[in-house]
Amino acid sequence: MRTTVNIQDSLLEKAKKYSLKTGLTMGAVVESALALFFKENENKNVKSDFKLITVKGELVNPDINLDRTSEILSGDDIEYYRK
């Protein structure tokens, strides 16, 4: 795939020198660098301490469609002004 990216001048120069030295194309150099980057970082951004907390009973209003933000806000207003 052909694409355009902005690369820091010093990194581009290093990549060009490496390309000439090894006989690899610039595309191959960039592809190899990206593959290595993703391999090294594939598990670094995954947070394993995430815990989904759910509730049931009185805290959940079955009459409110949670897919519609306006219904949630309307339900909050009704509860607030009922007091």
Helices and strands as residue ranges (DSSP letters): H 9-22, H 26-41, H 69-82
